[in-house]
């Protein structure tokens, strides 16, 4: 077994354990706390799942590093080094989780030398396990998946999110993009989870996704899953994707990605 095989086997088992926690807690009363604002939520389950993942991985791979949503100090700059680094969102879609909406997931990606090697997004409520390893394709519940190959914005179903910020400038840009895109696209959708939105693009159920203000842990796994499904992930202005920029655009094709990027009103949040 190669090192990467071992990493994958261990993380997959831990993600399934984490999924069992989410499945058990989603319809129970929750201890809810706020972070940056009153819609940026965290629960005891977010913290429990992140601890489960970090403790489980560090006990097996002592030299690995971690970037986790709940263990990263608010406002502190995240450092991504060349060391094997797990980037973790223990519950992406916490607002959905709090309300009992079943679009919520564990999202975890492994980067080595800053190159994505493993991506897993698991929605345990709907039993959707999205997985990818570099160069080996993308899968939903072990069945191969592929992007839609849509090239035209006018025929595209686009995923987007409002985000968890009430910053007036950010909200203004979100609403302007809704106004700009609505007449140009086939439809707009939001699941409340960037990771699941990206997986819908990988699955071919949607054709593109963009968001401003997300974090590395929202997109690290989805980035690899989309690309291994034949899609593209870039910066929303059209350049290369930077996981720390808090900006993402993914699409089924390069043509669609560039057309969508040209249509967007841009917003540049503070970097991670």
C-alpha positions in Angstrom: 0.0 0.0 0.0 1.4 3.4 -1.0 1.5 6.3 1.5 -1.4 8.0 -0.3 -3.4 4.8 -0.2 -2.9 4.7 3.6 -3.9 8.4 3.9 -7.0 7.8 1.9 -8.1 4.6 3.8 -7.7 6.3 7.2 -9.4 9.6 6.2 -12.3 7.7 4.6 -13.0 5.7 7.7 -12.8 8.9 9.9 -15.2 10.8 7.5 -17.7 8.0 7.8 -17.4 8.3 11.6 -17.9 12.0 11.4 -20.9 11.5 9.2 -22.5 9.3 11.8 -22.2 12.2 14.3 -23.9 14.6 11.9 -26.7 12.1 11.1 -27.3 11.5 14.8 -27.4 15.2 15.7 -29.1 16.9 12.8 -32.6 16.6 14.3 -31.7 17.1 17.9 -31.5 20.3 20.0 -28.2 22.1 19.4 -25.9 24.3 21.4 -25.5 27.2 18.8 -22.9 29.9 19.0 -22.1 32.8 16.6 -18.7 33.8 15.2 -18.3 36.8 12.9 -22.0 37.8 12.9 -25.4 36.4 13.9 -25.7 34.2 10.8 -22.1 32.8 11.0 -22.9 29.8 13.2 -21.0 27.1 14.9 -22.4 24.2 17.0 -20.9 21.7 19.4 -21.1 19.2 16.6 -18.9 21.2 14.3 -16.3 21.2 17.1 -16.8 17.5 17.8 -16.4 16.5 14.2 -13.3 18.6 13.6 -11.7 17.2 16.8 -12.6 13.6 15.6 -10.9 14.2 12.3 -7.8 16.0 13.5 -7.2 13.6 16.4 -7.7 10.5 14.2 -5.4 11.7 11.5 -2.7 13.1 13.8 -2.6 9.8 15.7 -1.6 8.0 12.5 0.4 10.7 10.7 2.2 12.8 13.4 4.0 15.1 10.9 0.8 16.2 9.1 -0.5 19.7 9.5 -4.1 20.9 9.7 -6.2 23.9 8.6 -9.6 23.6 10.2 -12.6 26.0 10.2 -13.2 25.7 13.9 -9.5 25.5 15.0 -8.4 28.5 13.0 -8.4 31.6 15.1 -10.8 34.3 13.7 -8.9 36.9 11.8 -5.6 35.0 11.9 -3.9 34.4 8.6 -3.7 30.8 7.6 -0.4 29.4 6.5 -0.3 26.7 3.9 3.1 25.1 3.7 4.5 22.2 1.5 3.9 19.8 4.4 1.0 17.3 4.0 -1.9 19.4 5.1 -5.5 18.5 5.7 -7.9 21.3 5.1 -11.2 20.6 7.0 -14.7 22.0 7.1 -16.3 19.7 9.7 -19.8 20.7 8.8 -20.2 22.8 5.6 -23.7 24.1 5.6 -23.9 24.7 9.4 -27.0 26.9 8.9 -28.7 24.0 7.1 -27.6 21.6 9.9 -29.0 23.9 12.6 -32.4 24.0 10.8 -32.4 20.3 9.9 -32.1 20.9 6.1 -30.4 17.8 4.8 -27.9 19.7 2.5 -24.9 19.6 4.9 -21.6 17.7 4.7 -18.1 17.0 5.9 -15.5 18.5 3.5 -11.8 17.5 3.7 -8.9 17.8 1.3 -5.3 16.8 1.5 -2.6 18.9 -0.1 1.1 17.9 -0.4 3.6 20.5 -1.7 0.4 22.6 -2.1 -0.9 20.1 -4.6 -4.4 18.6 -3.9 -4.1 14.8 -3.6 -7.3 13.7 -1.9 -10.8 15.3 -1.7 -13.8 14.0 0.1 -17.2 15.6 0.6 -19.7 13.5 2.5 -23.4 14.3 3.0 -24.4 11.6 5.5 -28.1 12.7 5.6 -28.6 11.9 1.9 -25.8 9.3 1.8 -23.8 11.2 -0.9 -20.1 10.4 -0.7 -18.1 12.3 -3.2 -14.4 11.3 -3.5 -11.4 12.1 -5.7 -7.7 11.4 -5.8 -5.4 13.2 -8.1 -5.2 11.5 -11.5 -7.8 8.9 -10.6 -11.2 10.5 -11.4 -14.1 11.6 -9.3 -16.8 9.4 -7.8 -20.2 9.5 -6.1 -20.7 6.4 -3.9 -17.9 4.7 -5.8 -19.5 5.3 -9.3 -17.6 7.6 -11.7 -19.0 11.1 -12.2 -18.4 13.6 -14.9 -19.2 17.3 -15.5 -22.0 18.2 -18.0 -19.7 19.6 -20.7 -22.0 22.7 -21.1 -20.3 25.6 -22.8 -23.0 28.2 -23.1 -24.0 30.4 -20.2 -27.6 30.8 -21.6 -28.1 27.0 -21.1 -26.3 26.7 -17.8 -27.6 26.0 -14.3 -25.4 28.0 -12.0 -24.9 27.5 -8.2 -24.2 30.5 -6.0 -24.4 31.4 -2.3 -25.4 34.4 -0.2 -22.6 33.5 2.3 -22.4 34.1 6.0 -21.4 37.8 5.9 -23.7 40.8 6.4 -21.0 43.2 5.1 -23.0 45.8 3.1 -20.6 45.9 0.2 -20.5 42.1 -0.1 -24.3 41.9 0.1 -24.7 44.6 -2.6 -22.4 42.7 -4.9 -24.2 39.4 -4.3 -27.6 41.1 -5.2 -26.1 42.8 -8.3 -24.8 39.5 -9.6 -28.2 37.9 -9.1 -29.7 40.8 -11.1 -27.0 40.5 -13.8 -27.1 36.8 -14.2 -30.8 36.0 -14.0 -31.6 37.0 -17.6 -28.3 35.4 -18.9 -28.5 31.8 -17.5 -30.9 28.9 -17.6 -31.3 29.1 -13.8 -29.7 29.9 -10.4 -29.6 27.6 -7.4 -28.2 27.6 -3.9 -27.8 24.6 -1.6 -26.3 26.5 1.3 -23.0 24.6 1.1 -20.1 25.6 -1.3 -18.7 22.1 -1.1 -22.0 20.5 -2.2 -22.5 23.2 -4.9 -19.1 22.2 -6.3 -20.0 18.6 -6.1 -23.2 19.2 -8.1 -21.0 20.7 -10.8 -18.8 17.6 -10.7 -21.9 15.4 -10.9 -23.2 17.2 -13.9 -26.3 18.3 -12.1 -25.2 21.9 -12.3 -22.9 23.6 -14.8 -21.1 26.2 -12.7 -20.6 27.7 -9.3 -19.1 30.9 -7.9 -18.8 32.5 -4.5 -17.0 35.4 -2.9 -16.1 35.3 0.8 -15.7 31.5 1.2 -12.6 30.0 2.9 -10.0 27.4 1.9 -11.9 24.7 4.0 -15.0 25.3 1.9 -13.4 24.5 -1.4 -10.2 22.5 -1.0 -12.0 19.1 -1.5 -14.5 20.4 -4.0 -11.7 21.8 -6.2 -10.1 18.4 -6.7 -13.5 16.6 -7.1 -14.5 19.1 -9.9 -11.2 18.9 -11.7 -11.1 15.1 -11.5 -14.6 15.0 -12.9 -13.4 16.9 -16.0 -14.3 20.4 -14.9 -12.3 23.6 -14.2 -11.7 25.7 -11.1 -10.4 29.3 -11.5 -10.5 32.7 -9.8 -13.9 34.4 -10.6 -12.0 37.1 -12.6 -10.6 34.4 -14.9 -7.1 33.7 -13.5 -5.8 30.7 -11.6 -7.5 29.5 -8.5 -5.9 30.6 -5.2 -7.3 28.6 -2.3 -6.4 31.5 0.1 -8.1 34.2 -1.9 -11.6 33.5 -0.6 -12.9 33.5 -4.2 -13.9 30.6 -6.4 -15.5 29.8 -9.7 -15.9 26.3 -11.1 -17.5 25.1 -14.3 -18.0 22.2 -16.6 -15.9 23.7 -19.3 -13.3 26.4 -19.8 -15.6 28.2 -22.2 -18.4 28.4 -19.7 -16.0 29.4 -16.9 -14.6 32.3 -18.9 -18.1 33.4 -20.0 -19.3 33.4 -16.4 -16.2 35.2 -15.2 -16.8 38.0 -17.8 -20.4 38.5 -16.6 -19.6 38.8 -12.9 -19.3 41.9 -10.8 -16.2 41.2 -8.8 -15.7 41.4 -5.1 -12.3 40.9 -3.3 -12.6 40.0 0.4 -9.6 40.0 2.7 -7.5 36.9 2.1 -7.2 34.0 4.4 
